[in-house]
Amino acid sequence: MHIALEGIDGAGTTTQLPRLAAALRALGHQVVTCAEPSTGPIGRLARAALRGPLPADEATLALLFAADRLAHQQTFVKPQQQAGQVVLSDRGLLSSLAY
């Protein structure tokens, strides 16, 4: 299972993620958490573009988000799911579309 908490900046996704993880663990689930953009190389570029040090227009940013999501799914989410983990993500596809 992969659950993404979506919301605008300041909506509380980062606050609620560990709470949901704790509740699921209390029910006996194995849980890992992550965020999008990820901490991988493409995700770091996307975060730099969001913060301003790396100039990027809307199209470039959208492509960075898409590339990061693909890499993150292949290198983190799917392997964790195959290992029986519930994957909780701070943001996901809907947040990328909003950006």
Secondary structure, 3 states (H helix, E strand, C coil): CEEEECCCCCCCHHHHHHHHHHHHHHCCCCEEEEECCCCCHHHHHHHHHHHCCCCCCHHHHHHHHHHHHHHHHHHHHHHHHHCCCEEEEECCHHHHHHC
